[in-house]
Amino acid sequence: MSHASASGDSPFQTEPHPRDEAPQFVLPLVVRIERSAPPARTDALETAARAVLLFLGDERARGEGEWAEAVRNWEDARIRKVVRRARGAEWRRAEALPGITVTGKSAEVRVFPPVPVDGWPRELAKLQVSGTELDDPEPPAAADPGRPVLWLNPELEMSAGKTMAQAGHGAQLAWWALDDTERAAWRDAGFPLAVRPADPADWGRLTGSGMPLVRDAGFTEIAPGSCTVVADHPALR
């Protein structure tokens, strides 16, 4: 997807589109939230975004890979991501399914190949979407201007799970906007990135910058068409 079409012909919006005629798929993500040691919110957001990138860059998700057909079906329809939570035995059962587990400083997120919206594996379908409220023990450090930053809309209130999905959308749009060399460089560096709320005074400039912009479909929590994330990658500035 081109840089322009990432914000114009968006697979995240709800306006009628041929994408709606395709079977609808969803990318499942599961965040580990143990009662005794929940992850920090910002770390969970960044780990979810990196999980999406690691999945997109995995050879199993491309070409003739074992997940490639599911990815093509997912990308032909609306791009949906749903974050659920797990702990204890639930997490162990989720880890037994095909997927990729990504570990941050305090967060663990597992991403799975896309599944039909109404065809979740039983082990994942049982997991809760609610209850993903997380906090940062201390304010995160300022974002490094030399690294990719996923800027969050400072005017929207979203649960941690919803925000994780939005950060994943932003990371995916950035991935699509990069050329093969830029993608390889980001992947080889380990997909460094930050997720931060934008300065309210800077949000208008960011949304008008031409960088990839997520407009949410509005299935949950926020109004359809809401601008949620600007993907600020140095290669796209």
C-alpha positions as CSV (number, residue, x, y, z in Angstrom):
1,M,0.0,0.0,0.0
2,S,1.4,3.4,-0.9
3,H,1.9,6.2,1.6
4,A,-1.0,8.2,0.2
5,S,-3.4,5.2,0.1
6,A,-2.6,4.4,3.7
7,S,-4.6,7.4,4.7
8,G,-7.0,7.7,1.8
9,D,-8.2,4.2,0.7
10,S,-7.8,2.9,4.2
11,P,-8.6,-0.7,5.1
12,F,-9.5,0.4,8.6
13,Q,-12.5,2.7,7.7
14,T,-16.2,1.8,7.6
15,E,-17.2,3.6,4.3
16,P,-18.6,1.0,1.8
17,H,-15.7,-0.6,-0.1
18,P,-15.1,-3.7,-2.2
19,R,-13.1,-5.0,0.8
20,D,-16.4,-5.5,2.6
21,E,-17.4,-8.2,0.0
22,A,-14.4,-10.4,1.0
23,P,-14.5,-12.8,3.9
24,Q,-13.5,-10.9,7.0
25,F,-10.5,-12.0,9.0
26,V,-8.8,-10.7,12.2
27,L,-5.3,-10.8,13.5
28,P,-5.4,-12.1,17.1
29,L,-3.0,-10.8,19.7
30,V,-2.8,-12.0,23.3
31,V,-1.1,-10.0,26.1
32,R,0.0,-11.8,29.2
33,I,-1.4,-10.1,32.3
34,E,-0.6,-11.9,35.5
35,R,-2.3,-10.6,38.7
36,S,0.9,-10.3,40.6
37,A,3.0,-8.7,37.8
38,P,1.0,-6.9,35.1
39,P,3.1,-5.2,32.4
40,A,3.6,-1.5,32.1
41,R,1.1,0.1,29.7
42,T,3.6,1.8,27.3
43,D,5.8,-1.4,27.2
44,A,2.7,-3.4,26.3
45,L,1.8,-1.0,23.5
46,E,5.3,-1.1,22.1
47,T,5.5,-4.8,22.4
48,A,2.2,-5.3,20.5
49,A,3.4,-3.0,17.7
50,R,6.7,-4.9,17.4
51,A,4.7,-8.2,17.4
52,V,2.8,-7.1,14.4
53,L,6.0,-6.1,12.6
54,L,7.7,-9.4,13.4
55,F,4.7,-11.2,12.1
56,L,4.6,-9.2,8.9
57,G,8.3,-9.7,8.4
58,D,8.3,-13.5,9.1
59,E,8.9,-15.7,6.1
60,R,5.9,-17.9,7.1
61,A,3.6,-14.9,6.5
62,R,5.0,-14.2,3.0
63,G,5.2,-15.8,-0.4
64,E,4.5,-19.5,-0.1
65,G,4.8,-19.5,3.7
66,E,2.4,-21.5,5.8
67,W,0.6,-18.4,7.1
68,A,0.7,-16.5,3.8
69,E,-2.7,-17.5,2.5
70,A,-4.3,-16.4,5.8
71,V,-2.4,-13.1,5.6
72,R,-3.6,-12.5,2.0
73,N,-7.2,-13.2,3.0
74,W,-6.9,-10.8,5.9
75,E,-5.3,-8.0,3.9
76,D,-8.0,-8.3,1.2
77,A,-10.6,-7.4,3.7
78,R,-10.8,-4.9,6.5
79,I,-7.6,-4.9,8.6
80,R,-8.8,-6.0,12.0
81,K,-6.8,-6.7,15.1
82,V,-8.2,-7.9,18.5
83,V,-6.2,-8.0,21.7
84,R,-7.2,-10.4,24.4
85,R,-5.6,-11.1,27.8
86,A,-4.4,-14.3,29.4
87,R,-2.7,-15.5,32.6
88,G,-1.5,-18.8,34.0
89,A,-2.8,-21.8,32.2
90,E,-4.6,-19.6,29.7
91,W,-1.3,-18.2,28.6
92,R,0.3,-21.6,28.4
93,R,-2.5,-22.9,26.2
94,A,-2.2,-19.8,23.9
95,E,1.5,-20.3,23.6
96,A,0.9,-23.9,22.4
97,L,-0.8,-22.5,19.3
98,P,1.2,-21.4,16.2
99,G,2.3,-17.9,16.5
100,I,5.1,-15.6,17.7
101,T,5.7,-14.4,21.2
102,V,7.4,-11.1,21.7
103,T,8.9,-10.0,25.0
104,G,9.4,-6.4,26.0
105,K,10.8,-5.0,29.3
106,S,7.8,-6.2,31.3
107,A,5.3,-7.3,28.6
108,E,4.7,-10.5,26.7
109,V,2.5,-10.5,23.6
110,R,1.8,-13.4,21.3
111,V,0.5,-12.8,17.8
112,F,-1.2,-15.5,15.8
113,P,-2.0,-16.0,12.1
114,P,-5.2,-14.3,11.0
115,V,-8.5,-16.2,11.5
116,P,-12.0,-15.7,10.3
117,V,-13.9,-13.2,12.5
118,D,-16.3,-15.9,13.6
119,G,-13.7,-18.7,13.5
120,W,-11.3,-18.1,16.5
121,P,-9.5,-21.2,17.9
122,R,-11.3,-22.4,21.0
123,E,-8.3,-21.6,23.2
124,L,-8.3,-18.0,22.1
125,A,-12.1,-17.5,21.9
126,K,-12.4,-18.2,25.6
127,L,-10.1,-15.3,26.5
128,Q,-11.4,-12.0,27.7
129,V,-11.1,-8.7,25.7
130,S,-12.0,-6.6,28.7
131,G,-9.7,-6.2,31.7
132,T,-6.7,-5.0,29.8
133,E,-6.4,-1.7,31.8
134,L,-2.7,-1.1,32.5
135,D,-0.7,1.7,34.0
136,D,2.8,3.1,33.7
137,P,4.6,3.0,37.1
138,E,6.5,6.1,36.0
139,P,6.2,8.4,33.0
140,P,8.0,7.0,29.9
141,A,11.1,8.8,28.7
142,A,10.8,11.2,25.8
143,A,10.8,9.5,22.4
144,D,14.1,9.3,20.6
145,P,13.6,11.5,17.4
146,G,16.0,9.2,15.5
147,R,13.6,6.2,16.0
148,P,10.2,5.5,14.6
149,V,7.4,6.9,16.8
150,L,3.8,5.9,16.8
151,W,2.0,9.1,18.0
152,L,-1.3,8.5,19.7
153,N,-4.2,10.9,19.4
154,P,-4.1,12.8,22.8
155,E,-7.8,13.6,22.6
156,L,-9.0,10.0,22.6
157,E,-9.5,7.7,25.6
158,M,-9.0,4.1,24.8
159,S,-8.4,0.9,26.9
160,A,-4.9,-0.5,26.8
161,G,-6.1,-3.4,24.6
162,K,-7.7,-1.1,22.1
163,T,-4.6,1.1,22.1
164,M,-2.4,-1.9,21.5
165,A,-4.5,-2.8,18.4
166,Q,-4.2,0.8,17.2
167,A,-0.4,0.8,17.7
168,G,-0.3,-2.4,15.7
169,H,-2.3,-0.7,12.9
170,G,0.2,2.2,12.9
171,A,3.1,-0.1,12.7
172,Q,1.5,-2.0,9.8
173,L,0.9,1.2,7.8
174,A,4.5,2.2,8.3
175,W,5.7,-1.2,7.2
176,W,3.5,-1.0,4.0
177,A,4.8,2.5,3.3
178,L,8.5,1.5,3.4
179,D,10.4,0.1,0.5
180,D,12.2,-3.3,0.7
181,T,15.5,-1.8,1.7
182,E,13.9,0.3,4.5
183,R,11.9,-2.7,5.7
184,A,15.1,-4.9,5.9
185,A,17.0,-2.2,7.8
186,W,14.2,-1.8,10.4
187,R,13.9,-5.6,10.7
188,D,17.6,-6.1,11.1
189,A,17.7,-3.5,13.8
190,G,15.0,-5.4,15.8
191,F,12.1,-3.1,14.9
192,P,13.0,-0.3,17.4
193,L,10.0,2.0,18.0
194,A,8.3,4.1,20.6
195,V,4.6,4.7,21.3
196,R,3.8,8.0,22.9
197,P,0.8,10.4,23.2
198,A,1.3,13.3,20.9
199,D,1.4,16.9,22.2
200,P,-2.1,18.2,21.7
201,A,-0.5,21.3,20.1
202,D,1.3,19.1,17.6
203,W,-1.5,16.7,16.7
204,G,-2.9,18.8,13.8
205,R,0.6,19.1,12.2
206,L,1.1,15.3,12.5
207,T,-2.2,14.4,11.0
208,G,-1.5,16.7,8.0
209,S,2.1,15.7,7.6
210,G,1.4,13.0,5.0
211,M,2.8,10.3,7.2
212,P,0.7,7.1,7.6
213,L,-2.5,7.8,9.6
214,V,-4.8,5.3,11.1
215,R,-8.5,6.1,10.9
216,D,-10.3,3.5,13.0
217,A,-13.2,1.5,11.7
218,G,-15.1,2.2,14.9
219,F,-16.1,-1.3,15.8
220,T,-15.4,-0.7,19.5
221,E,-14.9,2.2,21.9
222,I,-14.5,5.1,19.5
223,A,-16.4,6.7,16.7
224,P,-15.9,5.4,13.1
225,G,-13.2,7.4,11.2
226,S,-11.4,8.6,14.4
227,C,-7.8,9.4,13.7
228,T,-5.9,7.3,16.3
229,V,-2.2,7.0,15.3
230,V,0.3,8.7,13.1
231,A,3.2,6.5,12.2
232,D,6.3,8.7,12.2
233,H,9.2,6.7,10.7
234,P,12.4,8.6,9.9
235,A,12.4,7.1,6.4
236,L,9.0,8.6,5.7
237,R,9.6,12.2,6.9
